[in-house]
Amino acid sequence: MYAEERQSAIANEVRTRGRVSVTDLAARFAVTGETVRRDLVILQRNGHLVRVHGGAVRQDVAAVIDEPDLIVREETRRAEKAAIGAAGAALLPADGGSVLIDAGTTTLQLALAIHGDTRLTYITNSVQIGGIVADLPGSTVLLTGGRLRPKTGAAVGAEAIAMLSRVRASVGFLGTNALSIAHGLSTPDSDEAATKRAMIAACTTTVVLADSFKINREELVSFGTLADIDVLVTDDGIDAAFADELRDHQIEVVIA
């Protein structure tokens, strides 16, 4: 079967069933998962579907797909996230610097890993993270304000973006739902994406904290390109070839 025929069959499957999985499609067409993912990238680019974790969905289905609750994400891959957070803490700026910390379960582990009495100013859109770093000796904490999303614990929207436009952090630590070569950093929610985009603009150095499950995946809304990333901190589950490709884009890849 030619690639065009396979892609047409996949598009029809999505129209009929509403969703497909990479695993099922790879078995059905006797191709690799990577081949299926390339097909889905092309089909998404042409407006036939929306890629999600493990497969793709019809566009009207994507509009109602819900994110996992915060408590669920906190318990998912906790060990990997704790290691990533600890590795990220080694990238904090020197005394007197400023740190932007995005809301999220992996960035939360970063906050928990920070120790010592270095004088740092912390900027965050997470009340939970703000409370943790406020207890550190020598810390100053600025909250972005904005509308709080219970799903993620993130403050988002116009107020958060306006505050972020007025600051410049030495180092920013951002989370992401997905990272791919073509789609960059992405997340399911447009308000979160806009706020994360403002965070990237507010940082001199951008460090992305993401476990390997999120690597080489795509969510609905892109909020940054590979050129926006200075450092990626992840776990050893990342595909070695993909890590090398990121390095080719001048991204430092740190394995926690």
Secondary structure as GFF3:
##gff-version 3
##sequence-region A 1 256
A	DSSP	alpha_helix	3	17	.	.	.	ID=ss1
A	DSSP	beta_strand	19	21	.	.	.	ID=ss2
A	DSSP	alpha_helix	22	29	.	.	.	ID=ss3
A	DSSP	alpha_helix	33	45	.	.	.	ID=ss4
A	DSSP	beta_strand	50	52	.	.	.	ID=ss5
A	DSSP	beta_strand	55	57	.	.	.	ID=ss6
A	DSSP	alpha_helix	59	62	.	.	.	ID=ss7
A	DSSP	alpha_helix	70	75	.	.	.	ID=ss8
A	DSSP	alpha_helix	78	89	.	.	.	ID=ss9
A	DSSP	beta_strand	98	101	.	.	.	ID=ss10
A	DSSP	alpha_helix	105	113	.	.	.	ID=ss11
A	DSSP	beta_strand	120	124	.	.	.	ID=ss12
A	DSSP	alpha_helix	127	134	.	.	.	ID=ss13
A	DSSP	beta_strand	139	143	.	.	.	ID=ss14
A	DSSP	beta_strand	147	149	.	.	.	ID=ss15
A	DSSP	beta_strand	154	156	.	.	.	ID=ss16
A	DSSP	alpha_helix	158	164	.	.	.	ID=ss17
A	DSSP	beta_strand	169	175	.	.	.	ID=ss18
A	DSSP	beta_strand	178	180	.	.	.	ID=ss19
A	DSSP	beta_strand	184	187	.	.	.	ID=ss20
A	DSSP	alpha_helix	190	201	.	.	.	ID=ss21
A	DSSP	beta_strand	203	209	.	.	.	ID=ss22
A	DSSP	three_ten_helix	212	214	.	.	.	ID=ss23
A	DSSP	beta_strand	221	224	.	.	.	ID=ss24
A	DSSP	three_ten_helix	226	228	.	.	.	ID=ss25
A	DSSP	beta_strand	231	234	.	.	.	ID=ss26
A	DSSP	alpha_helix	240	248	.	.	.	ID=ss27
A	DSSP	beta_strand	252	255	.	.	.	ID=ss28
###
